[in-house]
Amino acid sequence: MLEGFFFTYPLVWVFVISFLSATLLPGGSEALVIAQSCLGLALFPLWAVATVSNTLGSWVNWILGRYLLRFEHRRWFPVKPEQRMKAERWFARWGVWSLVFAWLPVVGDPLTLVAGVLRVHWLPFLLLVGLGKALRYAVILGVAALAGC
């Protein structure tokens, strides 16, 4: 039954996995996006859904940084203080423009959390993070297309 849902509603899966992979939870969406493009899903809707949901997932990190950082030293909190400090140094060096690189592994998720801690306004946050993620998914889909998918 689950495989039927996967094939019947592929964009729902892309939305869910892309959203979750942008939060502080471990995981990635690239393989699913590539697989769906190889299965013939239209590229623009695939790109748009992955970009929007991944950006919204990063916004969850921003909200966590803005409102829940007081729980940072709890065991369950997903970002370690060292990761947060590394992201803060990155942010201090590059400023708000560093949010274009929120798609990067390891530093990207803590970077979006730090943006919330530093009270970056939500509109530039969403625009810059969305721009970076849109470019990333465009490159991923372009490479998949060149590889024959």
N, C-alpha and C positions, 0 to 999 in steps of 0.2 A: 504494500500500500504506500509506503513512504517513497519508493522509487517512482510510483505513479504521480505523487504530488510533486516530486522533484522535476519531472518532465512536463507536467501539466502547468505548473506555476514557476518557471525558472527565475523570473524576475523577483518573485517573493523571496526565494532563497538567496539571490544576489543581494537583495536589500538587507536581509537578516544577517548574513555572514559579513557583508561589508560594514554594516553598522557595528556589530560586535567586535570585529577585528580592529576598529578604530578606537574602541574604548580601552581601558587599561587591562582588559582581559587578553591573554595570549591568543595568537592566531593570525591568520592572514586570509585575504580574499583573492589574491592574484590568481591562484590555481583555478578557483571556481570561475572567475571572469574569463580566463583563457579557455577553460573547458566549454563554457557556454558559447563563446564565440566560435569555437571549433565545431560545436553542434549546430551552428547555423543561426543562432539568435541574432537579430538585427543589431548592428553595432551601436547606433545612436542611443536607442533605449537602454541597452546594456551599459554603455558609458555613463549615461545620465543617472541611472538608478545607482550604480556603484559610486559615482562621485557624490551624489546628494546624501546617500545613506552613510558613507564613510565620513563625510563632513559632519553630519549630525552626531555620529558616534564620537567624534572629537569634541563636539560641543558638550557632550556628557562629561568629558574630562575637564573642560573649562568650568562647568558647574561644580564639579567636585573640588576643584582648586579654589573656587570662589567661596564655597560654603562649608566644605567638609575637611579642610586641611588640619583642623584641630585634632583630627583622629590619626594624623600621620604616623604616630609612634605605636599605633595598635598593630598587632600581628596581621590582621586581615586587610589592612590598608594596602592597595596594590602597588604603590610607588614607594620605593625605599628612599630614605633621606639622601643617600648618595646620588641616586638617579635624579632627584629633584634639584640638588645643588648643581649637578652637571648641566641640566637644562637651564637653570637660572644663569649660569655663566655664559652659555650659548646665547640666551636671550639678552643678557647685559651687553654682550659684544655686538650682536647683530640687530637688536631692537625688535620692533613689531614685525619687520619684514622677515624675520626668521620663521615666522609662522607658515610661510610658503613651503618650508621644509618639514612640516608636521607629518608628512608621509614616511619620513625616514625611519628605519628600524631602530630600536633601542632608545633614541633620544626624542623621537617624534611625539609619542604619547605623553611623556613627562613634560615636554615643551608646551603642549596644550593645557596641561594642568597648571603649569607655572603662569601661563597667560591669565588663567582665572585667578590665581593667587595675586598677581600684580594688577588685577582689575582692568585688563585690556577691554575696551568697549566691545560689545558683542558683534556689531556690524563689521568693523575692520577684521575682527577675528574670523568671522564666517567667510568674508570675501577672500582673505589671504589664504586661509586653510583650504577653502574650496578651490581656489586657483591652483594651488600645488597639487591637490588630489586629482583635479581634472586633468592636469598635464600628465601626471603619473599614469592614470588609467588610459589616456590617449596613447602614450608611449607603449604601454603593455599591449593594448589592442592592436596598435600598429605593428609591433614586432610579431605578434601572433599571426596577423594577416600576411606579413612577409614570409613567415615560416610555413605558410600554406594552409592556415585554418580559415 
